Amino acid sequence: MPQGLDAVWHAVAGAVDRAMPRTKRFLRQADSVLAWERRLAGISDARLRARAEVLRERFRLGRETKEDAYEAVAVVREAAWRQMGQRPFPVQLAGGLALASRCIVEMATGEGKTLTAALAATLMGWRGRGCHVVTANDYLARRDAEWMAAVYRFCGLRVAHIENGMPPDERRNAYDADITYCTNKEVAADYLRDRLVLGRRQDLGAILLAKEPGGGSVTDRVVQRGLHCAIVDEADCLLIDEAVTPLILCGDSPNPDQVQAFGQASGLTDHLVAGRDYRIDRRRREIGLTEYGKQRLAALATALGAFWRGARRREELIVQALTAREFYLPGRQYMVDGGKVVIVDEFTGRLMPDRQWRDGLHQAIQAKESLAIEPPKETLARMSFQRFFRSYKVLCGMTGTAAEAWREFWQVYRLPVVPVPTHRPCIRERLTDRIFRTEEAKFRAVVERVRAVHQTGRPILVGTRSVAASEHLSRLLEAGGLPHQVLNARYHAEEARIVAEAGQRGRITVATNMAGRGTDIKLGRGVGELGGLHVLATERHEARRIDRQLFGRCARQGDPGSAETMASLEDELVCRYAPRTSMMLRRRYGGAGEEVVSALAGRLFDGAQRRAERLARRQRQAVLAADDWLDRELGFSGAGE
């Protein structure tokens, strides 16, 4: 079939697949699971374990029937009740069955995704080929593995987790478990390291027979046993937002001349002027030298030595230095911690101490911050997370915000999205957005809004896009006499405690996106009667899903709650994706009050958000095309990654 027709066919098939009444089907299957409750509730633990062992053997041999699957989920449900005191609700059963059917499950925050994943993980673990439950960070991987361990043990399964810094022997033992909790970064890096060990060996027989120079088998240095099954938590973040992020394994490559050049390039940027010597495309985050700028750079570089003689090399160096200066800001994209540049994940607000930007950008930022410049690394192996997850034989996932990305889930991974209803109706009150002319006016209004909510006794969670914004707001609240807690990359070690207290009466919490992933805010005594948790977003994000994720922190499991957004015409979203319109509105309302009351302003933010999503989607499609090309070419040549 021609490539164009093939794309049309898959698009039509995906639309039809999505239009099928999957949610109702899985809810009906959940009813079939519930029919087993009376039969299982009265039997002893020993008989329940014996029944689990019988089912495990059927799943291992691949001989289970639909009725066996319903009974299996019912057995896990009863085990959860006996071991944890929690009996999964019908919607959780439907979610677990959907995961086991290789779907992306959309479940609202607070609906119990951890226990839902355990239902599917048990069935997949019974197959004996290993199941990876992939989550956002080491803390969640360890917490969830420990929390679900009793249920897994009751069902005859061994569970383990992987975390940063774990030695190879412990990793190998963890991957040998039936169910392994891990992060996307750790499991993908281990896969690449194993590929480096195996080299070009593709045939299983060659791998098993290969010997090390000092004796022993090559498999002794391999930690994984293959990529059979993965259940991805926060699937929209890991499978969509981070899809284009390349995972790169590097080795040392000392080059003193190059290290010196990074420092020199940083110094040269002080002599270049934006608009005259270089142009800035903020929407695409690109720097381009003008012809005048190239000539000026050549003149400035004459006294810097042989390394700067090549035009292409010096222009690449100066563009990286300018990119570091114009687009990478402390408190937003990175932090300086212990004399090192540490990347901040813009989607979650968490620190990523083991990551570096590539192509000299990390060194350019080190030079900008006047830190010791580390030599660039030599790339040993690389792979996009998108390509890595497509390597699993069985893939599924869950998140609170999947609906907006259903097309990509189908086009990239062939995974349909199944929305699962909440156990209790959601009664969240969504207040009208408020837009201000300047960022300064916005933050003044935010402080007053926080004060008004705080006086009622309700807890309030204020979401910011960056570490710098959270700390700026913190200073304003402190000046206003409003006691509060800050949750950002600087305080990640205290995340669990801060989040646990965020729903208490009168609590004020200022947080980056960190609070929107993998955490649960429970209301304190009497807070529900006051109106529940109020969530206040101080900016719109580049994806509507992230806004919805933040708002999902309130009104969980039928609790009351409310959410609103306060934005400004100087926010990064509109300045980057709708610069002309935002500037026009700032001029139009220059002599008016601080708050802008205009339907056009609201449409401005909607349009900027759609443009940001389209651009990100095109970038992911480009990576997908490159990944498909690599699969075809490497498959033909027999080469590895």
NUDO-715295 format. One record per residue: residue in three letters; x, y, z of N, C-alpha, C in turn. Coordinates in steps of 0.02 Angstrom, whole numbers, plus 50000, padded with zeros to 5 digits. Example, Ala and Ser with C-alpha at 12.3 -4.5 7.8 and 13.67 -1.06 7.14 Angstrom:
NUDO-715295
ALA506604971650390506154977550390506604983550390/SER506424988850354506844994750357506455000250394/
//
This chain:
NUDO-715295
MET500434994050000500005000050000500445006250000/PRO500325011149955500725017349955500725020650023/GLN501275024250038501355027250104500795032050121/GLY500575036250072500035040950085499385037450103/LEU499205032150063498595028450077498655024650143/ASP499265022250157499365018650221499235023350280/ALA499465029650275499345034450329498605035850337/VAL498255036550280497535037850283497175031950314/TRP497375025950294497055019950321497135019450397/HIS497755020750421497865020350493497485025850530/ALA497435031750500497055037150532496315035250538/VAL496035032350484495335030150485495235024550536/ALA495705019750535495655014150582495695016550654/GLY496135021450666496185024250734495555027750755/ALA495245031550709494635035050727494075030050742/VAL494025024850701493505019750712493635016150778/ASP494275014550791494445011050852494265015150913/ARG494405021750908494255026050965493505026850974/ALA493135026850918492415027950923492035022050952/MET492355016350955492025010450984491875011651058/PRO491335008851082491135010051153491565006051201/ARG492225007651203492685003851245492525004751319/THR492385010851339492265012151410491695007751436/LYS491145007651399490575003551420490754996151421/ARG491164994051373491364987051370491754985051433/PHE492234989251453492634987651512492234988251576/LEU491754992751578491324993151637490884986851642/ARG490664984151585490284977851586490734972151610/GLN491364972151587491824967051610491954967651685/ALA491974973851711492054974851783491474971651821/ASP490874972051793490294968751825490394961251828/SER490714958451776490854951251777491354949551831/VAL491824954051845492304952951899491944953251966/LEU491504958051974491134958852037490714952652053/ALA490494949052001490084943052012490464937652050/TRP491134938052050491544933252087491614934952161/GLU491414940952181491544943252249491264938552302/ARG490634936652294490324932352345490664925652350/ARG490894922852294491204916252295491904916452327/LEU492244922152320492924922552347492954925152418/ALA492464929252438492494932452503492494927552561/GLY492174921752553492104917052608492644911852613/ILE493114911552565493614906252568494224908552608/SER494624903852631495204905352672495764908252630/ASP496264911252664496844913852629497204908452591/ALA497254902452621497614896952588497264894952523/ARG496604894452524496244892652463496284898252411/LEU496284904452434496344909952386497034909952353/ARG497554908652393498224908152364498274902352314/ALA497954896752332497964890952288497614892552222/ARG497074896252226496714898252165497144902952122/ALA497504907452156497954911852120498504907952085/GLU498754902552116499274898552086499024894852024/VAL498414892352027498114889051969498064893951910/LEU497804899951925497734905051873498414907251846/ARG498904907751890499574909751868499844904751817/GLU499744898351829499994893351783499644893851715/ARG498994895251715498634896051652498894902051613/PHE499014907551648499274913451614499984912251588/ARG500384908551626501064907151605501074903151540/LEU500594898551534500554894351474500164897651418/GLY499854903451432499454906851382498804903251366/ARG498524899851415497914895951403497304898851440/GLU497364905051463496804907951501496224909851454/THR495624909551480495024911651445494804918451471/LYS494284921251440494014927551465493774926851537/GLU493444921351551493194920151619493764919551668/ASP494324916551646494914916151690495174923151706/ALA495164927551655495404934351667494964937951718/TYR494304937051713493854940251761493984937451831/GLU494064930951836494204927951902494884930351928/ALA495374930951885496044933151906496014940051936/VAL495664944651903495604951451930495224951351996/ALA494724947052001494344946452063494784943852120/VAL495234939152104495694936452155496174941952179/VAL496444945952132496884951452152496504956552193/ARG495884957852175495464962552213495364960152284/GLU495224953752292495124951052360495774951052399/ALA496334949652364496994949852398497144956952422/ALA496974962052381497094968952401496694970652464/TRP496094968152468495674969452527495974966152589/ARG496214960052582496474956352640497164958952661/GLN497564961152613498244963252629498304970752644/MET497874974852613497944982052619497324985452648/GLY496774981852652496154984952674495834989352621/GLN496024988252557495734992152502495454987352450/ARG494824988352433494494984252382494364988752322/PRO494694987452265494614991852206493894992852186/PHE493724999052169493055000752147492944997952076/PRO492314997752054492174995351986492564999151932/VAL492635005851941492995009651890493735007751889/GLN494015005951946494715003651948494774996851914/LEU494284992551924494284986151889494264987151814/ALA493824991751792493784993251720494454995851694/GLY494785000151734495435002751714495954997351709/GLY495964992751757496444987151755496334982651696/LEU495704981251680495544977051622495744980551557/ALA495654987151554495854990951494496604990751486/LEU496984991451541497714990951537497924984051512/ALA497604978951538497774972151517497604971051443/SER497164975251415496974974851344497384979651302/ARG497924982351329498404986551293498084993151272/CYS497824996751320497525003351308497865008651350/ILE497755014951332497935020551374497305022351414/VAL497345022051479496765023151522496805030251551/GLU496285034151540496235040751571495825040151635/MET496155041151692495825041151757495985047651793/ALA495495050751822495595057151855496045056351916/THR496365061851935496805061951993496415059652055/GLY496745055452096496435053152157495995047152150/GLU495945044352089495505038652077495845031952089/GLY496475032052111496815025852129497165022352071/LYS497575026052035497925022951977498445017851999/THR498745018852058499265014152081498975007152090/LEU498395006752123498075000252133497794997552067/THR497555002052024497314999851958497874996551918/ALA498464999651919499044996751884499224989951912/ALA499154989151978499334982752010498894977051985/LEU498254978551969497804973351943498084970651877/ALA498264975251832498524973051767499224970151774/ALA499644973051817500334970551825500344963351850/THR499874961551893499844954751918499704949851861/LEU499224951451818499064947051762499664946451715/MET500004952051703500574951851657501174948551690/GLY501254949551756501794946251792501724938751793/TRP501104936351793500974929151792501234925851728/ARG501344929751676501574926751613502314924751616/GLY502674927151668503354924851679503884928051637/ARG503724933451602504214936651558504424943551583/GLY504184945551640504364951951669503894957451648/CYS503704961651695503274967451682503604973551714/HIS503724978751674504004985051700503444989951711/VAL503384992451772502924997851787503335004251789/VAL503255008351738503695014151728503355020451754/THR503715024051797503435030051827503915035851821/ALA503735041551851504085047851836504735048751875/ASN504805045951935505415047151974505555041452022/ASP506155041352049506365035852092505935035252154/TYR505725040952182505315040852242504665036952231/LEU504325038352175503705034952160503815027652145/ALA504365025952110504505018952095504605014952159/ARG504985017652206505095014152270504455013852311/ARG504095019552315503485019852355502965014852331/ASP502835014752265502315010452238502505003052243/ALA503145001452233503354994552239503264992052310/GLU503454996252359503374994252429502644993852449/TRP502244998452424501534998752442501164992652416/MET501324990352355500954984852325501274978052338/ALA501844977852373502224971652381501814966052413/ALA501414967652464501034962552499500524959152453/VAL500214963052410499724960252362500074955652313/TYR500644957852287501014953752239501244947252271/ARG501514947652331501754941652365501174936752375/PHE500594939252394500014934952404499844931252340/CYS499954934452283499794931452218500374927552189/GLY500904926352229501454922152207501964925652163/LEU502004932352168502454936152125502984939752167/ARG503564940752136504094944652168504124951552136/VAL504164956752177504194963552152504844966852175/ALA505114971352133505724975052150505684981852117/HIS506164986052132506184992652101506904994452083/ILE506964998852034507605001452011507655008752030/GLU508235010952055508335018052069509045020052051/ASN509135026452044509785029152024510335027152073/GLY510905025252046511475023352088511495016052107/MET510995012152087510985005052105511515001252065/PRO511924997052098512454993452062512174988152015/PRO512564985851966512324981151915512024974751942/ASP512324971851994512064965552021511364966452050/GLU511254972052084510584973352112510094974852056/ARG510324978252004509884979551947509664973051914/ARG510144968651903509994962251871509484958351913/ASN509574958351978509104954852022508414958052019/ALA508384964752015507744968152011507384966751946/TYR507764966551891507444965151826507224957851821/ASP507534953451860507334946451861506674945351898/ALA506454950351936505814949751972505244949451922/ASP504664947051945504074946651902503834953551882/ILE503874958251930503644965151919504184969851943/THR504394974451900504934979151917504684986251908/TYR504694990251961504524997251958505155001251943/CYS505115005851897505705009551876505505016051841/THR505985020351829505845026551791506025025351718/ASN505755029651675505915029051603506655030051591/LYS506965034551629507675035951618508115029951636/GLU507965026751692508375021151715508285015051669/VAL507665013351652507555007251612507825008151541/ALA507765014151512508025015351445508795015351445/ALA509095018451497509825018551501510105011551509/ASP509775007351550510005000451558509954996651492/TYR509424998051454509354994751389509924996651342/LEU510095003151340510645005351297511315002451319/ARG511425002151386512044999251411512094991851391/ASP511534988351395511534981251375511684980551300/ARG511414985251260511544984951188512284986051174/LEU512604990451212513324991551203513714985251221/VAL513504981751273513844975551292513774970251238/LEU513174969651210513044964551159513344966251092/GLY513464972851080513754974951016513294973350958/ARG513574970650905513184969150844512854962350846/ARG512924958850901512614952150905511854952850907/GLN511514950050860510784950250857510474943350870/ASP510834938150849510574931350856510644928950928/LEU510094925950954510104923651023510654918551036/GLY510754913950988511274908950996511964912051002/ALA512104917150960512754920550962512844924151029/ILE512304927051055512354930451119512504925651175/LEU512164919851175512264915051229512944911751227/LEU513224911051166513864907551159514464912251164/ALA514334918851160514884923651161515254923551228/LYS515914923551225516324923351285516694929851295/GLU516804931651359517194937651375517934935951370/PRO518354941051357519084939751352519364936251413/GLY519134937951472519394934951533519014928751555/GLY518584926151512518174920451530517484922551551/GLY517014917951552516324919551569515924921551507/SER515274922051516514824923651460514704931151456/VAL514564933551395514414940651386513774942551422/THR513324937651431512684939051465512784940651539/ASP513374939151567513504940751637513494948251650/ARG513624952151597513634959451605512974962751583/VAL512504958851562511854961451542511374961351601/VAL511014966751614510584967151673509854965651658/GLN509614967151598508914966051581508824959251548/ARG508204956751550508054950451516507604951551456/GLY507554957851433507154959251375506604964351391/LEU506294966851338505744971651345505094968251324/HIS504774965051372504154961451356503544965851367/CYS503474968551428502854972151446503014978251487/ALA502664983851473502744989951512502064993051525/ILE501944994951587501364998951607501645005851625/VAL501465010851586501765017451594501295022051633/ASP501505024051693501125028951732501285035951704/GLU500795040551711500855047251682501055046651608/ALA500665042751571500845040851503500895046851457/ASP500485051951467500535057751422501205061251430/CYS501465061451490502115064751502502675060551473/LEU502685054051488503245049851468503225047751395/LEU502625046651368502565044251299502465049851249/ILE502235055751272502105061251225502595067051238/ASP502555070051298502965075951312503715074551307/GLU503935068851334504645067251333504835062851274/ALA504375061951227504495057351172505105059251130/VAL505195065851120505745068051077506405068751114/THR506395067851180507015068451219507475062551202/PRO508075063951177508535058351163508895056051226/LEU508895049651238509305046951291509975045251261/ILE510505048051289511175047351261511645044551314/LEU512005039251298512535036751341513195039551316/CYS513575042251361514185045851341514795043051377/GLY515375044151346516015042651377516455048851376/ASP516985048851416517435054551419517795055651353/SER517885062051336518255063851275518615070351288/PRO519185070251325519535076351344519755080451283/ASN519655087051286519855091451232519965098351262/PRO520565099751288520695106151322520565112251278/ASP520725111851213520615117551168519875119151162/GLN519475113951158518755114951152518465117951216/VAL518695115551274518465118151338518635125651343/GLN519235127451323519435134451325518995138651277/ALA518805135751221518405139351172517715141051198/PHE517435136751240516775138251268516795144451311/GLY517325145051351517395151051392517505157251350/GLN517895156651297518015162351253517365164451217/ALA516975159551196516345161051162515865164851207/SER515855162951271515415166451318515625173751325/GLY516275174951324516525181851329516365185951267/LEU516375182751209516235186351147515515188651142/THR515055185051174514345187051170514235194051198/ASP514665196351243514585203151271514695208551218/HIS515025206651163515185211651111514685211451053/LEU514185206951057513695206251003513025209151025/VAL512675212150978512045215650993511475212350956/ALA510935210750993510345207750962510035212550911/GLY509815209850855509525213950803510025216350752/ARG510635217750774511155219850728511605213950709/ASP511865210450760512325204950747511985198150743/TYR511415197550774511055191150772510305192450781/ARG509905187750757509175188150763508925182450807/ILE508385183950844508115179150892507415176950868/ASP507315170550861506655167750847506415164250911/ARG506035167950951505845165351017505345159651011/ARG504945159750959504455154450951504795147650941/ARG505305147550897505665141350884506295140650926/ARG506435145650967507015145651011507655144650970/GLU507745148950920508315148550876508665155250871/ILE509335154950863509755160850853510065160450783/GLY510045166050746510365166250681510815172350675/LEU511435171350655511905176950646511745180650581/THR511775187150583511715191250522512385191250486/GLU512375193550423513005194050386513495198850421/TYR513215204350447513635208950484513925205650546/GLY513495201650581513725198150641514275193150626/LYS514225189650568514745184850550515415188350538/GLN515375194150504515985197850491516285200550556/ARG515855202950600516095205650664516405200050706/LEU516095194150705516355188450743517045186550716/ALA517115186450650517755184750620518305189550643/ALA518125196050647518615201050669518785200050743/LEU518285198750785518395197850857518815191650871/ALA518745186450828519065180050842519785179650817/THR520015184650783520695184250754521235183350806/ALA521125185950866521635185650918521555179550963/LEU521095174950947520935169450992521275162850974/GLY521655162550922522025156450907521735152350851/ALA522075146750837521905142550779521215139350784/PHE520985137950845520345134650854519775138750824/TRP519865145350818519335149750795519395151550721/ARG519855148750685519955150750616519405148250569/GLY519145142450582518625139750539517965143450550/ALA517655145950497517045149950503516475145850533/ARG516385139750509515825135650534515905134150608/ARG516515132450629516625130750699516495136750744/ARG516755142650727516675148350771515945150750773/GLU515595150150716514895152150716514465147350757/GLU514605140850754514245136150797514375137550871/LEU514985138950888515155140450958514785146650983/ILE514775151950942514465158150965513705157550967/VAL513415153650920512685152550922512495148750985/GLN512885143751005512745140151068512795144851127/ALA513315149251128513395153951184512815158851186/LEU512585161251129512015165851127511365162251147/THR511285155951125510705152051145510685151251220/ALA511255149751251511295149051324511095155551358/ARG511295161251329511155167651360510425169751351/GLU510135168551292509475171251277508905166551300/PHE509005160051296508445155351306508495151151370/TYR509075150751400509165146451459509305150651520/LEU508815150851565508845155351622508865151451687/PRO509265153751736509265150351802508575150951834/GLY508355145451864507695145351895507145143251847/ARG507295142951783506815140651734507045133951703/GLN507545134351661507785128151629508315124551670/TYR508645127951716509175124851756509265128451822/MET509645125251866509855128351929510595127051938/VAL510915131451975511615130351994511625127552065/ASP511855121352071511845117852135512525114752148/GLY512865116952201513515114152217514035115352163/GLY514005121052130514485122652078514365119052013/LYS513785116052004513615112451943512955114951914/VAL512895114651849512265116251815511825109951816/VAL511245110451848510775104851853510145106551814/ILE509965102351766509375103551724508745102851766/VAL508265107351754507605106851784507115104451730/ASP506765099051745506255096451698505685101551694/GLU505585104451635505075109651628504365106951633/PHE504275100251626503615097351631503425095851703/THR503915094251745503755092351814504055096951866/GLY504555100951848504885105251897505405101651938/ARG505545095351921506025091551960506725092251932/LEU507225091351976507925091551955508115085051919/MET508565085751870508815079851833509585080051836/PRO509875078151893510595078951903511025074651857/ASP510755069351828511155064851786511105066551712/ARG510775072051695510695073751624511125079851606/GLN511325079951543511675085851516511385087451447/TRP511365093951431511185095851363511765093951317/ARG511595092551255512095090151207512355095651162/ASP512815093651119513105098051068513425104351097/GLY513695103851157514045109451187513615114551223/LEU512955113551224512525118351257512645118351333/HIS512745112451362512865112151434513495115951453/GLN514015115151412514645118651425514555126251415/ALA514135128151367514005135351356513665138451416/ILE513215134651447512875137251507513355137551566/GLN513795132451572514305132651625514755138751617/ALA514935140351555515355146251543514975152651560/LYS514335152951542513925158851557513895160051632/GLU513855154651671513805155151744514485155651778/SER515025155951738515715156451765515885150451809/LEU515665144551789515805138351825516375134651790/ALA516645129651824517145125351792516815121751734/ILE517125121951675516835119051615517075111951607/GLU516595107351604516755100251595516855098751521/PRO517315094251504517405092551433516775089451405/PRO516605090951342516025087651311516125080151309/LYS515575076451311515615069251312515585066451240/GLU515865060551232515815056951169515185052651171/THR514775052951119514155049051117514315041851100/LEU514115037251145514215030051134513585026751106/ALA513005029051129512375026251105511825031251119/ARG511315031351076510765035951086510115032951059/MET509565035251088508905032851068508385037451097/SER507865038851058507315042951085506885038551130/PHE506555041651180506095037751222505525034951181/GLN505335038551129504795036251085504985029551054/ARG505585029151028505815022950996505915017451047/PHE506145019351106506245014251159505595010951178/PHE505075014851192504445011951214504105007951159/ARG504235009651096503955005651042504304998951035/SER504844997851073505194991451071504854986151115/TYR504414988351160504064983451202503564979451161/LYS503514973151176503024968851143502314970651167/VAL502244972051231501594973951260501684980751294/LEU501284985651275501334992351302500644994951318/CYS500574998051376499955001351396500125006851445/GLY499645010851465499795016351510499185019551539/MET499295024151586498745027551619498955034651636/THR498475039051638498605046051655497945049451668/GLY497985055251699497375059151711497175063451652/THR497635064051603497515068551546497765065351482/ALA497335061351451497525057951389497095060051330/ALA496505062751343496025063951289496305068451235/GLU496675073851255496935078551205497455075451159/ALA497765069951180498305066951141498105060251110/TRP497455058951103497245052351080497505050751010/ARG497555055750966497805054550898498525052150899/GLU498935055450940499635053450943499735046650975/PHE499345045051026499395038451056499255033051004/TRP498765034450961498615029450910499135029450854/GLN499315035350829499765035750772500465033250788/VAL500705034650848501395032850866501435025850896/TYR500975024250940501025017950978500475012950963/ARG499975014950921499395010750907499025008850971/LEU498965013651016498615012551080497985016851082/PRO497405013951089496795017851096496725020651167/VAL496385026251173496275029451238495585027551264/VAL495565025451327494935023451359494815028051419/PRO494335032651415494175036751474493765032651524/VAL493985032651586493625029051639493285034251684/PRO492635033551696492295038551737492545038451809/THR492415043851845492605044151916492145039951958/HIS492395037752015491985033652061491405037752088/ARG491545044052103491015048752124491025054652076/PRO490455057952065490435063652018490915069152039/CYS491255072151990491705077752004491305084152011/ILE491405087752066491025093952078491495099952081/ARG492035099552042492505105152040492175111352009/GLU492295117052040492045123352013492605126751975/ARG492505127851910493015130951868492835138351859/LEU493235142651888493105149751886493385152851821/THR493115158551802493315161951741494035164351746/ASP494415163551691495105165951690495125173551698/ARG495645175951732495765183151739496425184851705/ILE496435190051664497025191951626497225199051643/PHE497875200051654498145206551674498635209051621/ARG498715215651621499135218751569499875217051579/THR500115217251640500815215851654500895210151703/GLU501495207351704501635201851751501635204451823/GLU501875210551832501875213651899501165214251926/ALA500705216651884500005217351905499705210651920/LYS499885205651881499625198851893499825196251961/PHE500465196851977500695194152041500405198052100/ARG500275204552093499945208252147499245205452157/ALA498895203952102498215201252107498225194152136/VAL498745190352120498805183552147498875183852223/VAL499295188352247499385189052320498735190852354/GLU498355195452325497715197352355497205191652352/ARG497225187752298496775182052293496945176752344/VAL497595175552353497825170852404497595173152473/ARG497655179552487497455182252551496705181152563/ALA496305182452511495575181752518495375174552532/VAL495675169852496495525162752506495765160552575/HIS496365162752593496655160752658496225163052716/GLN495915168852710495495171452764494865167152775/THR494665163352724494085158852733494275152452767/GLY494925151052774495155144852804495295139352754/ARG495115140452690495225135352639495975134852622/PRO496225128852609496915128252584496935130352510/ILE497505132852489497585135052420498255132652392/LEU498235130052332498835127852297498945132552238/VAL499515136052236499665140752183500185137552138/GLY500005136652074500455133452026500845138551986/THR501505137451979501925141751938502285137451887/ARG502535140751834502865136951780503605135851793/SER503905139551838504635139151846504825139951919/VAL505435137851935505715138752002505765146252017/ALA505985150151967506075157351978505405160651995/ALA504875158751959504215161651973503965159752042/SER504075153552062503845151252128504205155152184/GLU504845156452174505225159952226505065167452226/HIS504915170252167504695177252165504035178052201/LEU503565173552188502915173952223503005172752298/SER503465168352316503585167052386503815173352422/ARG504245177252390504475183552421503895188552429/LEU503455188752379502875193252384502405191152440/LEU502295184652447501845182252500502155183552569/GLU502815182552573503155183952637503105191252655/ALA503185195652605503115202852618502405204652639/GLY501925200752614501225201952632501005198652696/GLY501475195452731501305192252795500885185952787/LEU500965182352732500585176252720501045170152726/PRO500985166252779501415160352788501255155052735/HIS501775151852708501665147152653502235142152649/GLN502125137052608502645132052592502795132452518/VAL503425131352499503625131352429503845124352409/LEU503575122052354503755115452327504035116452256/ASN504695116152250504995116452184505625112152184/ALA506025112752132506605108352125507105109152183/ARG507115114952217507585115852273507365111852334/TYR506725110152338506455106852397506165100052380/HIS506435096752327506135090552305506165085052358/ALA506655085252402506715080152454506145080552503/GLU505825086352508505275087252556504595086652522/GLU504585084152460503975084152420503395080552455/ALA503525074452479502985070452509502675073952569/ARG503095076952612502835080352671502435086552651/ILE502695090552605502355096752586501675095152554/VAL501665090152509501035088452476500535085552526/ALA500775081552573500325078652623499975084052664/GLU500305089752673500015095052715499635100352674/ALA499655099852607499375105152564498615105652569/GLY498285100452593497555100652598497295102352668/GLN497755104252714497545105852781497255112952785/ARG496845114152834496505120452842496995126352843/GLY496865131452802497265137552801497945136952770/ARG498105131252739498775130152711498855133652644/ILE499415137052634499585140252570500205136652543/THR500145133752483500695130152451500825133052383/VAL501455135052371501665137552305502085131952274/ALA501885129852213502215124052184502315124852109/THR502855121752084502945120952012502535114951990/ASN502615112851928502235107151903502335100751943/MET502845100751985502995094852026502385092252062/ALA501955096852087501375094752126500845091452084/GLY500915091652018500405088951975500535081851951/ARG501065078651973501225072051948501375067252006/GLY500985061952009501125056552055501025057952128/THR500695063452145500585065152215499835065852228/ASP499645065352291498945065552309498845070352367/ILE498385074952359498245079852411497565078152443/LYS497595076252506496975074552542496765080352587/LEU496105081352590495845086952629495875085452704/GLY496055090652742496045090052815495335090352842/ARG495285089352907494625089152939494275095952933/GLY493665095652911493255101652906493375105852844/VAL493875104052803494035108152745493495107552691/GLY493195101552686492675100552637492085105252648/GLU491905106352710491335110852725491495118052706/LEU492135119752704492335126652685492355127652610/GLY492325122252572492365122752499492925118852468/GLY493345115552509493885111352483494495115352461/LEU494945111952427495575114952403495435119652343/HIS495755125452344495725130052287496395129852251/VAL496365128852185496975128752144496995135052102/LEU497565138552105497655144752067498265144052022/ALA498155144051956498705143851908498925150951891/THR499565152351893499815159151879500025160051807/GLU499995154751767500135155151695499795149251662/ARG499665150051598499465144251558500085140851532/HIS500045134251525500615130451500500555129451424/GLU501075126751395501085125851323500645120051300/ALA500405116051346499935110651330499355111051378/ARG498755110551351498155110851393498135105151444/ARG498455099551426498465093851472498795095651538/ILE499325099751535499675101451597499245105951641/ASP498875110551610498395114551648497895110151683/ARG497625105351645497105100951672497395096451727/GLN498025094551720498345090551772498395094351837/LEU498575100851833498625104951893497935105751925/PHE497425107251885496745108051913496485101651944/GLY496745095951920496535089551948496765088252019/ARG497185092752046497395091952116496825093152164/CYS496305096752142495745098152187495125094252164/ALA494635093752208493995090452194494095083152175/ARG494515079652212494635072552198494105068352234/GLN493915062752203493455057852232492825061052262/GLY492535065752225491915068752247491985074352297/ASP492615075952317492715081652364492545088152329/PRO492355093252367492265099952336492945103052321/GLY492955107952278493575111352260493445116252203/SER493915120652191493835125552138494515127052108/ALA494515129852047495135131252011495035137351968/GLU495585141151959495565147051916496275148551891/THR496305152551838496945154651809496995162251809/MET497575164751829497745171751822498345172251777/ALA498265175751721498795176251672498925183551655/SER499475184851619499625191651599499835191751526/LEU499785197551495499985198451425500735198351416/GLU501105197751472501835197151469502065190051483/ASP501605185351489501785178351502502165175351443/GLU502585170551458503015167551406502605164351350/LEU502035161351366501635157951315501435162651259/VAL501145168451276500905172951223501475176951192/CYS501985178551231502555182251203502935177951153/ARG502925171451163503295166951118502875164851058/TYR502235163351069501825160551015501315165450985/ALA501235171251015500795176350985501085183251001/PRO501705184650982502045190751004501715197150979/ARG501485197250917501205203350889500535205050922/THR500105200050929499445201350959499515203351032/SER499955199951069500035201651139500315208751147/MET500775210751102501045217551105500505222651088/MET500085221051038499535225551019499045226551076/LEU498885221151112498425221751169498745225651226/ARG499395224751238499725228551291499695236051276/ARG499775237851211499725244851192499015247451199/ARG498535243351177497835245551179497605246951250/TYR497825242651297497595243451366498125246851410/GLY498595250351377499135253651415498895258751465/GLY498355262451448498115267651494497525265451536/ALA497325259051528496745256551565496965253551632/GLY496505250351665496665247251730497115241251721/GLU497295238251777497765232651775497465226451744/GLU496815225051757496505219051730496205220551662/VAL496305215851616496055216551548495415212551541/VAL494875215951528494225212551519494075212751444/SER494245207451409494165207251337494125200051313/ALA493635198551271493585191851243494185190351198/LEU494455195551167495045194651123495645192151163/ALA495715194551225496275192351266496225184851281/GLY495615182651296495525175451308495685171251247/ARG495455173651188495595170051126496345170051110/LEU496685175451131497415175751121497765169851154/PHE497585168451217497905162951253497715156251223/ASP497075155451203496865149151172497255147951108/GLY497325153151067497695152451004498425150951014/ALA498735154451063499445153251076499555146051100/GLN499095143651141499165136851166499095131751109/ARG498625132951064498545128451006499165128550962/ARG499455134450951500065134850910500645131150944/ALA500705131951009501235128451045501145120851039/GLU500535118551045500405111351039500545108750969/ARG500365112850918500505110750848501255110250835/LEU501635115250860502355115150850502675109050884/ALA502465107750946502735101950982502545095450947/ARG501935095250920501725089250885502125088150821/ARG502285093550785502695092850725503395090450742/GLN503665092850798504335090650819504325083150834/ARG503795080850867503745073750883503655069550820/GLN503275072250771503185068650708503845067950670/ALA504265073150675504915072850642505355067450674/VAL505325067050740505705061750775505435054950757/LEU504765054350752504465047950733504695045850664/ALA504705050550617504935048950549505665046650550/ALA506075050050590506785048050596506845041150627/ASP506435039750679506455033150711506245027650662/ASP505725029050623505495024050574506045022750522/TRP506385028150501506935027350453507495023050483/LEU507655024350547508185020450580507985013150584/ASP507355011850600507135004850605507205001250538/ARG507035004750484507085001650418507815000450399/GLU508235005750408508935005250386509345000550430/LEU509255001050496509634996750541509404989550536/GLY508744988750525508494981950517508774978750454/PHE508864982750401509144980150338509884978450346/SER510244982850383510964981950389511164977050443/GLY510694975650489510854971250545511224974750601/ALA511264981450599511624985250651511184986350710/GLY511494987350768511124989050828511064996450836/GLU510814998650896510725005850907511405009250912/
//
